[in-house]
């Protein structure tokens, strides 16, 4: 398989049409068809279903597409990274992270950015998603990672991670003895209505995801305390003051130390989309693009190591306006 054939194959799959792909690639449709047919001949299978509306991927085509798309994205990233390093990247970039992810990503990102780009400066703010949204839109931040970006008015966003939300409980009871709670499989979502909860406030992006999920399940939550501090929430839960719902990355250290227990929730809605966001009317600097690549790489590494739980969204280098 040649790289050019694979690029052509992905373009046809993305556009669902040989004619549209040929226009975008700047080659004739017959030439494009020959390249794809050559690839199909080598693999001894059809990669596309041809129909009146264009083309769609066959099952083998979908398997190839998933691998090649990731490969091409990785090649584009390493090309930009090498180019940036060769140009001795300078300048500064300001990043905003929500507390639920900052403890996991903040230090590794700062370290890697400094190692890769010693002549550039990175500043990190730990802020809840609602404030991050305002700071991105005002241009106070060059880049942010946040939840619930659909509420934004004027920024560019790109999916990063579909993160699993988990029921977090203390490993000890009020007297300091073992709580008896064990992780024996997903918790029924209906069980959440029977628990006393400590959650972030209503303006928090993570809280909005939780509230939307339980509404769809027709469940009323017993929220005893609203605390806009992940650190304080974890401390209260550990002391037996209630349970909470957080992504695993926010509690992975406490779980590893045997202080908290994280249990999956049996609900297709208990997932939060993390996105990266940049101001709509502000140019994206080379330093910001370099940091964006590091974020995607670090998130993928954390998921592979079990520090984060969820599904990584492949980095395509593109962003979309949020209105």
C-alpha positions in Angstrom: 0.0 0.0 0.0 1.3 3.4 -0.9 0.7 6.5 1.2 -0.8 8.4 -1.8 -3.4 5.7 -2.3 -4.3 5.7 1.3 -4.8 9.5 1.3 -7.0 9.3 -1.7 -9.0 6.5 -0.1 -9.6 8.5 3.1 -10.7 11.6 1.0 -13.3 9.6 -0.9 -14.5 8.0 2.4 -14.8 11.5 4.1 -16.7 13.0 1.2 -18.7 9.9 0.2 -18.2 10.7 -3.5 -15.5 10.1 -6.1 -16.5 13.2 -7.9 -16.3 15.5 -4.9 -13.0 14.0 -3.8 -11.5 14.4 -7.2 -12.3 18.1 -7.2 -10.9 18.6 -3.7 -7.7 16.6 -4.6 -7.3 18.4 -7.9 -7.1 15.2 -10.0 -9.5 13.7 -12.5 -12.1 11.3 -11.4 -10.8 8.4 -13.5 -7.3 8.8 -12.1 -8.7 8.8 -8.6 -10.8 5.7 -9.3 -7.7 3.9 -10.6 -5.8 4.6 -7.4 -8.6 3.2 -5.2 -9.1 0.2 -7.5 -5.4 -0.5 -7.2 -5.7 -0.5 -3.4 -8.7 -2.8 -3.6 -6.9 -5.2 -5.9 -4.0 -5.3 -3.5 -6.3 -6.0 -0.5 -8.5 -8.4 -2.6 -11.7 -6.8 -1.3 -14.1 -4.0 -2.1 -13.6 -1.0 0.1 -16.7 0.9 -1.1 -20.4 0.2 -1.9 -21.2 2.2 -5.1 -24.7 3.5 -5.2 -26.8 6.4 -6.7 -25.9 8.9 -3.9 -22.2 8.2 -4.1 -20.2 5.6 -2.1 -20.1 4.3 1.4 -17.6 2.1 3.2 -17.8 -1.7 3.3 -16.9 -3.5 6.5 -13.3 -4.1 5.4 -13.3 -0.5 4.2 -14.3 0.8 7.6 -11.6 -1.2 9.3 -9.0 0.2 6.9 -10.4 3.7 7.3 -10.1 3.7 11.1 -6.5 2.7 11.0 -5.4 4.9 8.1 -7.2 8.0 9.5 -5.3 7.6 12.7 -2.0 7.1 10.8 -2.4 10.1 8.6 -3.3 12.2 11.7 -0.2 11.0 13.5 2.0 11.8 10.5 0.5 15.3 10.2 1.1 15.9 13.9 4.7 14.7 13.9 5.4 16.8 10.8 4.2 19.9 12.5 6.0 19.1 15.7 9.3 18.6 13.9 8.8 21.8 11.9 8.0 23.8 15.1 11.0 22.4 16.9 13.3 23.2 14.0 12.1 26.8 14.1 12.8 27.1 17.9 9.3 27.9 18.9 9.0 31.2 20.9 6.2 33.2 22.5 3.7 32.4 25.2 0.5 30.5 25.4 -2.2 30.6 28.2 -4.1 27.4 28.9 -7.2 26.9 31.0 -8.1 23.5 32.5 -11.1 22.4 34.7 -10.2 21.0 38.1 -11.4 17.5 37.3 -8.6 17.2 34.6 -6.0 19.7 35.8 -4.6 17.4 38.5 -4.0 14.7 35.8 -2.8 16.8 32.9 -1.5 20.0 34.3 2.0 19.0 35.5 2.8 16.5 32.6 1.8 19.2 30.0 3.9 21.9 31.7 6.9 19.5 31.8 6.6 18.3 28.2 6.0 21.8 26.9 9.1 23.1 28.7 11.2 20.1 27.4 10.1 20.4 23.8 9.9 24.2 23.6 12.4 25.8 26.0 12.2 29.2 24.4 8.4 29.4 24.8 6.3 30.1 27.9 3.2 28.2 29.1 0.8 29.5 31.8 -1.9 27.3 33.1 -5.1 28.4 34.9 -7.3 25.9 36.9 -10.9 27.1 36.5 -14.3 25.5 36.3 -15.8 25.1 32.8 -18.3 28.0 33.0 -15.6 30.5 33.7 -13.3 28.9 31.1 -16.0 29.4 28.5 -16.2 33.1 29.3 -12.4 33.5 29.3 -12.0 31.8 25.9 -14.7 34.0 24.4 -13.1 37.2 25.8 -9.7 36.1 24.5 -8.2 35.9 28.0 -7.1 32.3 27.2 -5.4 31.1 24.1 -6.6 27.5 24.6 -8.9 25.7 27.1 -10.1 22.2 27.8 -13.7 22.3 29.0 -17.0 20.5 29.2 -20.4 21.3 27.7 -19.0 23.6 25.0 -22.4 23.8 23.2 -23.3 26.6 25.5 -20.5 28.7 24.0 -21.3 31.7 21.8 -18.1 32.5 19.8 -15.2 30.1 19.9 -13.7 27.3 17.9 -13.8 23.8 19.4 -12.5 20.3 18.7 -13.5 17.0 20.5 -10.8 15.6 22.8 -12.3 12.8 25.0 -15.6 11.2 25.7 -15.1 10.7 29.4 -16.9 8.2 31.6 -18.5 9.7 34.7 -18.4 7.4 37.7 -20.0 7.0 41.1 -17.3 8.0 43.7 -17.7 6.7 47.3 -15.6 6.5 50.4 -13.6 3.3 51.1 -14.2 3.9 54.9 -17.4 4.4 56.9 -17.9 7.3 59.4 -16.0 5.4 62.1 -13.0 4.8 59.9 -13.7 1.1 59.2 -13.9 -0.5 55.8 -17.1 0.7 54.1 -17.9 -2.8 52.6 -18.5 -1.2 49.2 -17.0 -3.2 46.4 -16.7 -2.6 42.7 -18.7 -5.6 41.5 -19.9 -4.2 38.2 -21.8 -1.1 36.9 -24.1 0.6 39.3 -27.8 0.8 38.1 -28.5 4.4 37.3 -31.7 4.2 39.5 -29.5 3.7 42.5 -28.3 7.3 42.3 -31.7 8.5 43.5 -31.1 6.6 46.8 -27.8 8.3 47.6 -26.9 11.5 49.4 -24.7 13.4 46.9 -22.0 16.1 47.0 -21.8 17.8 43.6 -20.5 20.9 41.9 -22.9 23.8 41.5 -25.5 24.1 38.8 -23.4 26.4 36.6 -20.6 23.8 36.4 -20.3 22.0 33.0 -19.9 18.6 34.6 -23.0 19.1 36.8 -25.1 20.0 33.7 -24.1 16.6 32.1 -25.1 14.7 35.3 -28.4 16.6 35.6 -29.3 15.9 32.0 -28.5 12.2 32.3 -30.7 11.7 35.4 -33.5 13.7 33.8 -33.5 11.3 30.9 -33.6 8.4 33.4 -36.5 10.2 35.3 -34.5 10.2 38.5 -34.4 12.9 41.3 -31.1 13.4 42.9 -30.6 14.1 46.6 -27.9 16.8 46.5 -27.0 17.5 50.1 -24.1 19.9 49.3 -23.0 21.9 46.2 -19.3 22.6 46.3 -17.4 24.3 43.5 -14.1 22.6 44.4 -13.1 19.1 43.3 -10.6 18.9 46.1 -13.2 19.7 48.7 -15.7 17.3 47.2 -13.2 14.5 47.3 -12.4 15.3 50.9 -16.0 15.3 52.0 -16.7 12.0 50.2 -13.7 10.4 51.8 -14.9 11.6 55.2 -18.2 9.8 54.6 -20.4 12.9 54.0 -21.9 11.5 50.8 -21.1 10.2 47.4 -20.3 12.1 44.2 -20.1 11.7 40.4 -16.8 12.6 38.8 -14.6 11.3 36.0 -12.0 8.7 37.0 -9.1 11.1 36.2 -10.2 13.3 39.1 -9.9 10.5 41.7 -7.3 8.0 40.2 -4.7 8.8 42.9 -7.2 8.3 45.8 -8.5 5.1 44.3 -5.0 3.7 43.9 -4.3 4.6 47.5 -7.5 2.8 48.7 -9.2 6.0 50.0 -12.0 6.2 47.4 -13.9 3.7 45.3 -14.9 4.5 41.7 -17.8 2.5 40.2 -19.1 2.7 36.7 -22.7 3.8 36.2 -25.0 1.8 33.9 -26.2 4.6 31.8 -25.4 5.5 28.2 -25.8 9.2 29.2 -23.2 9.3 31.9 -20.5 10.5 29.6 -19.1 14.0 29.3 -17.5 15.4 26.1 -14.2 17.2 26.8 -13.3 19.6 24.0 -10.4 21.9 23.3 -11.4 25.5 22.5 -9.8 28.6 21.1 -11.2 32.2 20.7 -13.1 32.6 17.4 -11.6 36.0 16.4 -8.1 35.4 17.6 -5.3 33.8 15.4 -4.1 30.4 16.7 -0.3 30.8 17.3 2.3 28.1 16.6 2.8 27.8 20.3 -0.9 27.1 20.8 -1.0 24.5 18.0 2.1 22.8 19.6 0.3 22.7 23.0 -2.8 21.3 21.4 -0.8 18.4 20.0 0.7 17.8 23.4 -2.7 17.7 25.0 -4.0 15.1 22.6 -0.9 13.0 23.0 -1.1 13.2 26.8 -4.8 12.4 27.0 -4.2 9.3 24.8 -1.3 8.2 27.0 -3.5 8.7 30.2 -6.3 6.6 28.7 -3.8 3.8 27.7 -2.4 3.8 31.2 -5.8 3.7 32.9 -5.4 7.1 34.5 -8.4 8.4 32.4 -11.4 6.3 31.4 -13.2 7.1 28.2 -12.8 7.2 24.4 -10.2 9.3 22.8 -11.3 11.4 19.8 -8.6 11.4 17.1 -6.9 14.8 16.6 -7.5 16.0 13.0 -6.1 19.5 13.5 -9.4 21.1 12.6 -11.8 23.1 14.7 -15.4 24.0 14.4 -17.2 27.2 15.4 -19.6 27.0 18.4 -22.6 29.2 18.3 
